[in-house]
Amino acid sequence: MTESSTRPTGVDKTLVGRSYAPTETYDVSRVKIAEMAAATGATHPAHTDPDAAWALGYSDVVAPPTFAVVLAQRAEQAYVAAPESGIDFSRVVHAEERFVHHRPIVAGDRLRTTVHVDKILERGGITLVTTRAEIADEADAPVATVTSVLAVRGAEK
Amino acid sequence: MNEQNETLARGARPLLTELEAGAELFRRTYAVDRDRLVRYAGASGDFNPIHYNDRFAHEVGLPGVIAHGMLTMGLAGSAVADWAGDPGAVVEYGVRFTRPVEVPDPGTAEVEVAGKVGAVDLGEGSVRVDLTVTSGGVTVLAKAQAVVRLG
């Protein structure tokens, strides 16, 4: 109780290598793409106008470059919010994020996401947790890989 | 949500063979106010109260409400997509979050995005765009790089 040093974060390192079952299907809608585009200042008409998207060769409106985070963050909850992870979300800050698009996401896509715990490292009282969300379509073809690093601080007391 | 656009007209796709490493490609400024934070929360599903509730933000030791890191990353991504002339051409995009963007009320925080040519890969038909993303002169995203397919 009177300790002054930073305590360990309690993140369970034995979960590295663990995968979480694919999420329920996420239906990508024109409305959600338009909301995300407006919020992130994306003005390209291919986000909102199907004709503009068709002109670029897409079957429907195209998602902004960071749209996949919507699916990734929902799926990450299966791990991050689980008591077994040992992650206190009130002590988490987002450290890194990376998207690899195997193909663009368009309205009408029906996608499922599988989360993998890739790495857990300790660095000076902070635990860095790397997760990888693999997003695939109905045919199980890869659509996007979203890698996220969360920094978890130890309790200060 | 006024945007200042100093980039070339949309529709014109950049030519890979005209890009030189180090050359500046675009510069954009985005105004971030509380309205935008609420819109981003709804669009993304990230409802952490540190992004809209001053009392809560202070309780967890923040100076005030801060923007979602993913919102800042999204703004810079939009600048890249607009420059590319095709949002689906951004095949890779990664950042490191260095400092939070504090969003006053009333008022706005400004996020400035500058993109330059990192490297051109003629074989892949792609360009790496290196981004400088600052707010109030402070770097908020580091190692911000996007790969855009133009070939």
Contacts between the chains, C-beta under 8 A, distances in Angstrom:
chain1	res1	chain2	res2	distance
A	32	B	43	7.2
A	35	B	39	7.3
A	35	B	42	6.7
A	35	B	43	4.0
A	36	B	43	4.5
A	36	B	44	7.0
A	36	B	74	7.5
A	37	B	78	7.7
A	38	B	1	7.7
A	38	B	39	6.4
A	38	B	43	7.4
A	39	B	36	6.5
A	39	B	39	4.3
A	39	B	40	4.1
A	39	B	42	7.7
A	39	B	43	4.3
A	39	B	44	7.3
A	39	B	71	7.0
A	39	B	74	7.1
A	40	B	40	7.1
A	40	B	43	7.9
A	40	B	71	6.6
A	40	B	74	3.3
A	40	B	75	5.6
A	40	B	77	6.8
A	40	B	78	5.1
A	41	B	1	6.9
A	41	B	3	5.6
A	41	B	30	5.0
A	41	B	74	7.7
A	41	B	75	5.2
A	41	B	78	4.8
A	42	B	74	7.7
A	42	B	77	7.7
A	42	B	78	3.9
A	42	B	81	6.1
A	42	B	82	7.3
A	42	B	87	6.9
A	43	B	3	7.0
A	43	B	5	7.7
A	43	B	10	7.6
A	43	B	78	7.2
A	43	B	82	6.2
A	44	B	10	6.4
A	44	B	81	5.7
A	44	B	82	5.8
A	44	B	85	7.8
A	44	B	86	7.7
A	44	B	87	5.2
A	45	B	10	7.5
A	46	B	86	7.0
A	46	B	87	5.7
A	46	B	88	7.5
A	47	B	87	6.3
A	56	B	86	5.4
A	56	B	88	6.9
A	58	B	88	6.4
A	62	B	86	8.0
A	62	B	87	4.9
A	62	B	88	4.9
A	63	B	87	7.3
A	64	B	74	6.5
A	64	B	77	6.2
A	64	B	78	6.3
A	64	B	81	6.5
A	64	B	87	6.0
A	65	B	74	7.8
A	65	B	77	3.9
A	65	B	78	7.7
A	65	B	80	6.7
A	65	B	81	5.7
A	65	B	87	6.5
A	65	B	90	4.1
A	65	B	93	5.1
A	65	B	146	7.2
A	66	B	70	6.3
A	66	B	73	5.7
A	66	B	74	4.5
A	66	B	77	5.0
A	66	B	93	7.0
A	69	B	44	6.6
A	69	B	70	5.4
A	70	B	43	7.7
A	70	B	44	5.7
A	70	B	45	6.0
A	73	B	44	7.3
A	73	B	45	6.8
A	73	B	46	6.5
A	74	B	45	6.6
A	90	B	60	6.5
A	93	B	97	7.4
A	94	B	69	4.5
A	94	B	70	7.1
A	94	B	97	5.4
A	95	B	96	6.8
A	95	B	97	6.0
A	96	B	94	7.2
A	96	B	95	7.0
A	96	B	96	4.9
A	96	B	97	6.9
A	97	B	69	7.4
A	97	B	70	6.7
A	97	B	73	6.1
A	97	B	94	6.8
A	97	B	95	6.0
A	97	B	97	7.5
A	98	B	92	7.5
A	98	B	93	7.2
A	98	B	94	3.3
A	98	B	95	7.6
A	99	B	92	6.7
A	99	B	93	4.9
A	99	B	94	7.0
A	100	B	91	7.2
A	100	B	92	5.2
A	101	B	88	7.7
A	101	B	90	7.0
A	101	B	91	5.1
A	101	B	92	7.1
A	103	B	88	8.0
A	104	B	87	7.2
A	104	B	88	3.2
A	147	B	94	7.7
